[in-house]
Amino acid sequence: MCLDANAITKGGYYDLASIQNIPNSPENFGVLIMIDSRYLTQIVIGINAKLFIRINANDSWTNWREI
């Protein structure tokens, strides 16, 4: 089953192998961390040690930003 990152709203850890709409990551190995607080926040940590972040404000996701 493939999840859409845009539809994930429950806090937790998600395996990138089963998620769509994430930044390009070699072979999609890594984790998506979903933080459910004042603003929904998603952090992607790829196996290549690259980090990406985005937030949902006013029911719209920002673009992924590498940090």
DRENMAR-369537 format. One record per atom (N, C-alpha, C, CB): x, y, z; residue number from 1; atom name; residue in three letters. Coordinates in Angstrom, 2 decimals, m for minus. Glycine has a CB too. Example, Ala and Ser with C-alpha at 12.3 -4.5 7.8 and 13.67 -1.06 7.14 Angstrom:
((13.19; m5.69; 7.80); 1; 'N'; 'ALA'),
((12.30; m4.50; 7.80); 1; 'CA'; 'ALA'),
((13.20; m3.30; 7.80); 1; 'C'; 'ALA'),
((11.31; m4.47; 9.05); 1; 'CB'; 'ALA'),
((12.85; m2.25; 7.08); 2; 'N'; 'SER'),
((13.67; m1.06; 7.14); 2; 'CA'; 'SER'),
((12.90; 0.03; 7.87); 2; 'C'; 'SER'),
((14.08; m0.60; 5.72); 2; 'CB'; 'SER'),
END
This chain:
((0.85; m1.19; 0.00); 1; 'N'; 'MET'),
((0.00; 0.00; 0.00); 1; 'CA'; 'MET'),
((0.88; 1.24; 0.00); 1; 'C'; 'MET'),
((m0.96; 0.00; 1.22); 1; 'CB'; 'MET'),
((0.60; 2.17; m0.88); 2; 'N'; 'CYS'),
((1.39; 3.39; m0.99); 2; 'CA'; 'CYS'),
((0.61; 4.55; m0.40); 2; 'C'; 'CYS'),
((1.77; 3.67; m2.47); 2; 'CB'; 'CYS'),
((1.23; 5.25; 0.53); 3; 'N'; 'LEU'),
((0.61; 6.42; 1.16); 3; 'CA'; 'LEU'),
((1.01; 7.68; 0.41); 3; 'C'; 'LEU'),
((1.01; 6.53; 2.64); 3; 'CB'; 'LEU'),
((0.15; 8.67; 0.43); 4; 'N'; 'ASP'),
((0.44; 9.97; m0.15); 4; 'CA'; 'ASP'),
((0.88; 10.89; 0.98); 4; 'C'; 'ASP'),
((m0.80; 10.54; m0.92); 4; 'CB'; 'ASP'),
((2.10; 11.42; 0.91); 5; 'N'; 'ALA'),
((2.61; 12.29; 1.97); 5; 'CA'; 'ALA'),
((1.68; 13.49; 2.19); 5; 'C'; 'ALA'),
((4.03; 12.78; 1.63); 5; 'CB'; 'ALA'),
((1.01; 13.94; 1.15); 6; 'N'; 'ASN'),
((0.10; 15.08; 1.29); 6; 'CA'; 'ASN'),
((m1.11; 14.77; 2.15); 6; 'C'; 'ASN'),
((m0.36; 15.54; m0.07); 6; 'CB'; 'ASN'),
((m1.42; 13.49; 2.31); 7; 'N'; 'ALA'),
((m2.61; 13.09; 3.08); 7; 'CA'; 'ALA'),
((m2.27; 12.63; 4.50); 7; 'C'; 'ALA'),
((m3.34; 11.99; 2.35); 7; 'CB'; 'ALA'),
((m0.99; 12.53; 4.84); 8; 'N'; 'ILE'),
((m0.61; 12.07; 6.18); 8; 'CA'; 'ILE'),
((m0.77; 13.22; 7.16); 8; 'C'; 'ILE'),
((0.86; 11.54; 6.20); 8; 'CB'; 'ILE'),
((m1.63; 13.03; 8.16); 9; 'N'; 'THR'),
((m1.87; 14.06; 9.17); 9; 'CA'; 'THR'),
((m1.69; 13.55; 10.59); 9; 'C'; 'THR'),
((m3.27; 14.62; 9.01); 9; 'CB'; 'THR'),
((m1.43; 12.26; 10.73); 10; 'N'; 'LYS'),
((m1.24; 11.68; 12.05); 10; 'CA'; 'LYS'),
((0.26; 11.63; 12.37); 10; 'C'; 'LYS'),
((m1.87; 10.25; 12.12); 10; 'CB'; 'LYS'),
((0.63; 12.14; 13.53); 11; 'N'; 'GLY'),
((2.03; 12.13; 13.93); 11; 'CA'; 'GLY'),
((2.60; 10.73; 13.97); 11; 'C'; 'GLY'),
((2.18; 12.79; 15.28); 11; 'CB'; 'GLY'),
((3.87; 10.59; 13.60); 12; 'N'; 'GLY'),
((4.51; 9.29; 13.66); 12; 'CA'; 'GLY'),
((5.67; 9.20; 12.69); 12; 'C'; 'GLY'),
((3.51; 8.21; 13.36); 12; 'CB'; 'GLY'),
((6.16; 7.98; 12.56); 13; 'N'; 'TYR'),
((7.28; 7.68; 11.67); 13; 'CA'; 'TYR'),
((6.77; 6.79; 10.54); 13; 'C'; 'TYR'),
((8.46; 6.98; 12.45); 13; 'CB'; 'TYR'),
((7.16; 7.10; 9.32); 14; 'N'; 'TYR'),
((6.68; 6.38; 8.16); 14; 'CA'; 'TYR'),
((7.87; 5.99; 7.27); 14; 'C'; 'TYR'),
((5.67; 7.23; 7.36); 14; 'CB'; 'TYR'),
((7.85; 4.76; 6.78); 15; 'N'; 'ASP'),
((8.90; 4.24; 5.89); 15; 'CA'; 'ASP'),
((8.74; 4.87; 4.51); 15; 'C'; 'ASP'),
((8.83; 2.70; 5.81); 15; 'CB'; 'ASP'),
((9.81; 5.48; 4.00); 16; 'N'; 'LEU'),
((9.73; 6.14; 2.70); 16; 'CA'; 'LEU'),
((9.39; 5.19; 1.56); 16; 'C'; 'LEU'),
((11.02; 6.83; 2.40); 16; 'CB'; 'LEU'),
((9.69; 3.93; 1.71); 17; 'N'; 'ALA'),
((9.43; 2.96; 0.64); 17; 'CA'; 'ALA'),
((7.95; 2.87; 0.29); 17; 'C'; 'ALA'),
((9.95; 1.59; 1.03); 17; 'CB'; 'ALA'),
((7.08; 3.30; 1.19); 18; 'N'; 'SER'),
((5.65; 3.18; 0.95); 18; 'CA'; 'SER'),
((4.96; 4.54; 0.81); 18; 'C'; 'SER'),
((5.00; 2.39; 2.07); 18; 'CB'; 'SER'),
((5.72; 5.60; 0.45); 19; 'N'; 'ILE'),
((5.15; 6.94; 0.41); 19; 'CA'; 'ILE'),
((5.42; 7.62; m0.94); 19; 'C'; 'ILE'),
((5.73; 7.79; 1.54); 19; 'CB'; 'ILE'),
((4.40; 8.32; m1.44); 20; 'N'; 'GLN'),
((4.51; 9.15; m2.64); 20; 'CA'; 'GLN'),
((4.60; 10.61; m2.23); 20; 'C'; 'GLN'),
((3.30; 8.91; m3.59); 20; 'CB'; 'GLN'),
((4.96; 11.47; m3.17); 21; 'N'; 'ASN'),
((5.03; 12.92; m2.97); 21; 'CA'; 'ASN'),
((6.06; 13.32; m1.92); 21; 'C'; 'ASN'),
((3.67; 13.45; m2.57); 21; 'CB'; 'ASN'),
((7.23; 12.70; m2.02); 22; 'N'; 'ILE'),
((8.36; 13.05; m1.17); 22; 'CA'; 'ILE'),
((9.49; 13.54; m2.06); 22; 'C'; 'ILE'),
((8.82; 11.83; m0.30); 22; 'CB'; 'ILE'),
((10.45; 14.25; m1.49); 23; 'N'; 'PRO'),
((11.57; 14.69; m2.33); 23; 'CA'; 'PRO'),
((12.33; 13.49; m2.88); 23; 'C'; 'PRO'),
((12.52; 15.59; m1.53); 23; 'CB'; 'PRO'),
((13.00; 13.69; m3.99); 24; 'N'; 'ASN'),
((13.77; 12.61; m4.60); 24; 'CA'; 'ASN'),
((14.81; 12.09; m3.62); 24; 'C'; 'ASN'),
((14.46; 13.09; m5.90); 24; 'CB'; 'ASN'),
((14.78; 10.80; m3.43); 25; 'N'; 'SER'),
((15.71; 10.13; m2.53); 25; 'CA'; 'SER'),
((16.09; 8.82; m3.20); 25; 'C'; 'SER'),
((15.09; 9.90; m1.10); 25; 'CB'; 'SER'),
((17.38; 8.51; m3.28); 26; 'N'; 'PRO'),
((17.76; 7.26; m3.94); 26; 'CA'; 'PRO'),
((17.03; 6.05; m3.35); 26; 'C'; 'PRO'),
((19.27; 7.04; m3.83); 26; 'CB'; 'PRO'),
((16.36; 5.33; m4.19); 27; 'N'; 'GLU'),
((15.62; 4.12; m3.83); 27; 'CA'; 'GLU'),
((14.57; 4.33; m2.73); 27; 'C'; 'GLU'),
((16.58; 3.08; m3.39); 27; 'CB'; 'GLU'),
((14.27; 5.57; m2.37); 28; 'N'; 'ASN'),
((13.27; 5.86; m1.34); 28; 'CA'; 'ASN'),
((13.52; 5.13; m0.03); 28; 'C'; 'ASN'),
((11.90; 5.52; m1.86); 28; 'CB'; 'ASN'),
((14.77; 5.03; 0.38); 29; 'N'; 'PHE'),
((15.09; 4.47; 1.68); 29; 'CA'; 'PHE'),
((15.22; 5.62; 2.67); 29; 'C'; 'PHE'),
((16.39; 3.62; 1.64); 29; 'CB'; 'PHE'),
((14.60; 5.47; 3.82); 30; 'N'; 'GLY'),
((14.68; 6.49; 4.85); 30; 'CA'; 'GLY'),
((13.37; 6.56; 5.60); 30; 'C'; 'GLY'),
((15.02; 7.86; 4.25); 30; 'CB'; 'GLY'),
((13.14; 7.70; 6.25); 31; 'N'; 'VAL'),
((11.97; 7.84; 7.10); 31; 'CA'; 'VAL'),
((11.34; 9.22; 6.91); 31; 'C'; 'VAL'),
((12.33; 7.61; 8.58); 31; 'CB'; 'VAL'),
((10.02; 9.27; 7.01); 32; 'N'; 'LEU'),
((9.29; 10.52; 7.08); 32; 'CA'; 'LEU'),
((8.81; 10.65; 8.50); 32; 'C'; 'LEU'),
((8.09; 10.56; 6.05); 32; 'CB'; 'LEU'),
((9.12; 11.77; 9.12); 33; 'N'; 'ILE'),
((8.65; 12.04; 10.48); 33; 'CA'; 'ILE'),
((7.54; 13.07; 10.36); 33; 'C'; 'ILE'),
((9.82; 12.55; 11.43); 33; 'CB'; 'ILE'),
((6.38; 12.74; 10.88); 34; 'N'; 'MET'),
((5.23; 13.64; 10.84); 34; 'CA'; 'MET'),
((5.01; 14.17; 12.24); 34; 'C'; 'MET'),
((3.94; 12.91; 10.31); 34; 'CB'; 'MET'),
((5.04; 15.49; 12.37); 35; 'N'; 'ILE'),
((4.82; 16.14; 13.66); 35; 'CA'; 'ILE'),
((3.49; 16.85; 13.59); 35; 'C'; 'ILE'),
((5.98; 17.13; 14.02); 35; 'CB'; 'ILE'),
((2.60; 16.49; 14.49); 36; 'N'; 'ASP'),
((1.25; 17.07; 14.53); 36; 'CA'; 'ASP'),
((1.21; 18.04; 15.71); 36; 'C'; 'ASP'),
((0.14; 15.94; 14.66); 36; 'CB'; 'ASP'),
((1.45; 19.31; 15.42); 37; 'N'; 'SER'),
((1.41; 20.34; 16.46); 37; 'CA'; 'SER'),
((0.60; 21.51; 15.92); 37; 'C'; 'SER'),
((2.85; 20.79; 16.89); 37; 'CB'; 'SER'),
((0.94; 22.72; 16.27); 38; 'N'; 'ARG'),
((0.18; 23.87; 15.77); 38; 'CA'; 'ARG'),
((0.11; 23.85; 14.24); 38; 'C'; 'ARG'),
((0.81; 25.18; 16.25); 38; 'CB'; 'ARG'),
((1.25; 23.58; 13.61); 39; 'N'; 'TYR'),
((1.30; 23.38; 12.17); 39; 'CA'; 'TYR'),
((1.74; 21.95; 11.92); 39; 'C'; 'TYR'),
((2.27; 24.41; 11.48); 39; 'CB'; 'TYR'),
((1.17; 21.32; 10.92); 40; 'N'; 'LEU'),
((1.63; 19.99; 10.54); 40; 'CA'; 'LEU'),
((3.01; 20.15; 9.92); 40; 'C'; 'LEU'),
((0.63; 19.29; 9.56); 40; 'CB'; 'LEU'),
((3.96; 19.35; 10.36); 41; 'N'; 'THR'),
((5.33; 19.43; 9.86); 41; 'CA'; 'THR'),
((5.79; 18.05; 9.43); 41; 'C'; 'THR'),
((6.27; 20.01; 10.93); 41; 'CB'; 'THR'),
((6.38; 17.97; 8.26); 42; 'N'; 'GLN'),
((6.96; 16.71; 7.78); 42; 'CA'; 'GLN'),
((8.45; 16.90; 7.57); 42; 'C'; 'GLN'),
((6.27; 16.24; 6.47); 42; 'CB'; 'GLN'),
((9.22; 15.94; 8.05); 43; 'N'; 'ILE'),
((10.66; 15.92; 7.88); 43; 'CA'; 'ILE'),
((11.02; 14.60; 7.22); 43; 'C'; 'ILE'),
((11.41; 16.10; 9.24); 43; 'CB'; 'ILE'),
((11.80; 14.66; 6.15); 44; 'N'; 'VAL'),
((12.26; 13.45; 5.47); 44; 'CA'; 'VAL'),
((13.76; 13.33; 5.70); 44; 'C'; 'VAL'),
((11.91; 13.48; 3.94); 44; 'CB'; 'VAL'),
((14.17; 12.16; 6.15); 45; 'N'; 'ILE'),
((15.59; 11.85; 6.31); 45; 'CA'; 'ILE'),
((15.87; 10.66; 5.41); 45; 'C'; 'ILE'),
((15.98; 11.54; 7.81); 45; 'CB'; 'ILE'),
((16.64; 10.90; 4.35); 46; 'N'; 'GLY'),
((16.96; 9.85; 3.40); 46; 'CA'; 'GLY'),
((18.20; 9.08; 3.80); 46; 'C'; 'GLY'),
((17.15; 10.42; 2.01); 46; 'CB'; 'GLY'),
((18.37; 7.92; 3.20); 47; 'N'; 'ILE'),
((19.53; 7.09; 3.49); 47; 'CA'; 'ILE'),
((20.82; 7.81; 3.12); 47; 'C'; 'ILE'),
((19.42; 5.76; 2.74); 47; 'CB'; 'ILE'),
((20.71; 8.79; 2.22); 48; 'N'; 'ASN'),
((21.87; 9.58; 1.79); 48; 'CA'; 'ASN'),
((22.17; 10.72; 2.77); 48; 'C'; 'ASN'),
((21.63; 10.14; 0.39); 48; 'CB'; 'ASN'),
((21.51; 10.73; 3.93); 49; 'N'; 'ALA'),
((21.69; 11.72; 5.00); 49; 'CA'; 'ALA'),
((21.21; 13.12; 4.61); 49; 'C'; 'ALA'),
((23.14; 11.79; 5.40); 49; 'CB'; 'ALA'),
((20.43; 13.23; 3.53); 50; 'N'; 'LYS'),
((19.84; 14.52; 3.19); 50; 'CA'; 'LYS'),
((18.55; 14.71; 3.98); 50; 'C'; 'LYS'),
((19.56; 14.62; 1.65); 50; 'CB'; 'LYS'),
((18.32; 15.94; 4.42); 51; 'N'; 'LEU'),
((17.14; 16.28; 5.20); 51; 'CA'; 'LEU'),
((16.28; 17.26; 4.43); 51; 'C'; 'LEU'),
((17.53; 16.87; 6.58); 51; 'CB'; 'LEU'),
((14.97; 17.03; 4.45); 52; 'N'; 'PHE'),
((14.02; 17.92; 3.82); 52; 'CA'; 'PHE'),
((12.90; 18.21; 4.81); 52; 'C'; 'PHE'),
((13.45; 17.31; 2.49); 52; 'CB'; 'PHE'),
((12.32; 19.40; 4.73); 53; 'N'; 'ILE'),
((11.24; 19.77; 5.64); 53; 'CA'; 'ILE'),
((10.18; 20.56; 4.88); 53; 'C'; 'ILE'),
((11.79; 20.59; 6.83); 53; 'CB'; 'ILE'),
((8.95; 20.47; 5.35); 54; 'N'; 'ARG'),
((7.86; 21.31; 4.85); 54; 'CA'; 'ARG'),
((6.79; 21.39; 5.92); 54; 'C'; 'ARG'),
((7.29; 20.75; 3.52); 54; 'CB'; 'ARG'),
((5.93; 22.41; 5.82); 55; 'N'; 'ILE'),
((4.84; 22.57; 6.77); 55; 'CA'; 'ILE'),
((3.53; 22.73; 6.00); 55; 'C'; 'ILE'),
((5.09; 23.78; 7.71); 55; 'CB'; 'ILE'),
((2.45; 22.49; 6.74); 56; 'N'; 'ASN'),
((1.12; 22.68; 6.18); 56; 'CA'; 'ASN'),
((0.50; 23.85; 6.93); 56; 'C'; 'ASN'),
((0.24; 21.38; 6.31); 56; 'CB'; 'ASN'),
((0.25; 24.92; 6.19); 57; 'N'; 'ALA'),
((m0.39; 26.10; 6.76); 57; 'CA'; 'ALA'),
((m1.61; 26.43; 5.91); 57; 'C'; 'ALA'),
((0.59; 27.32; 6.84); 57; 'CB'; 'ALA'),
((m2.72; 26.63; 6.56); 58; 'N'; 'ASN'),
((m3.97; 26.95; 5.86); 58; 'CA'; 'ASN'),
((m4.35; 25.87; 4.85); 58; 'C'; 'ASN'),
((m3.84; 28.30; 5.15); 58; 'CB'; 'ASN'),
((m4.17; 24.61; 5.26); 59; 'N'; 'ASP'),
((m4.53; 23.45; 4.44); 59; 'CA'; 'ASP'),
((m3.76; 23.35; 3.13); 59; 'C'; 'ASP'),
((m6.00; 23.49; 4.14); 59; 'CB'; 'ASP'),
((m2.55; 23.86; 3.10); 60; 'N'; 'SER'),
((m1.71; 23.79; 1.92); 60; 'CA'; 'SER'),
((m0.27; 23.50; 2.32); 60; 'C'; 'SER'),
((m1.80; 25.09; 1.10); 60; 'CB'; 'SER'),
((0.34; 22.49; 1.69); 61; 'N'; 'TRP'),
((1.72; 22.14; 1.98); 61; 'CA'; 'TRP'),
((2.66; 23.11; 1.29); 61; 'C'; 'TRP'),
((2.02; 20.70; 1.55); 61; 'CB'; 'TRP'),
((3.71; 23.54; 1.99); 62; 'N'; 'THR'),
((4.77; 24.32; 1.35); 62; 'CA'; 'THR'),
((5.59; 23.37; 0.49); 62; 'C'; 'THR'),
((5.67; 25.06; 2.41); 62; 'CB'; 'THR'),
((6.48; 23.93; m0.32); 63; 'N'; 'ASN'),
((7.41; 23.10; m1.08); 63; 'CA'; 'ASN'),
((8.40; 22.46; m0.13); 63; 'C'; 'ASN'),
((8.14; 23.93; m2.18); 63; 'CB'; 'ASN'),
((8.93; 21.30; m0.51); 64; 'N'; 'TRP'),
((9.99; 20.68; 0.27); 64; 'CA'; 'TRP'),
((11.22; 21.57; 0.20); 64; 'C'; 'TRP'),
((10.32; 19.23; m0.25); 64; 'CB'; 'TRP'),
((11.89; 21.73; 1.34); 65; 'N'; 'ARG'),
((13.12; 22.53; 1.41); 65; 'CA'; 'ARG'),
((14.22; 21.68; 2.01); 65; 'C'; 'ARG'),
((12.90; 23.83; 2.25); 65; 'CB'; 'ARG'),
((15.36; 21.61; 1.33); 66; 'N'; 'GLU'),
((16.48; 20.84; 1.86); 66; 'CA'; 'GLU'),
((17.14; 21.67; 2.97); 66; 'C'; 'GLU'),
((17.52; 20.48; 0.74); 66; 'CB'; 'GLU'),
((17.45; 20.99; 4.08); 67; 'N'; 'ILE'),
((18.11; 21.69; 5.19); 67; 'CA'; 'ILE'),
((19.41; 20.99; 5.54); 67; 'C'; 'ILE'),
((17.20; 21.76; 6.43); 67; 'CB'; 'ILE'),
END
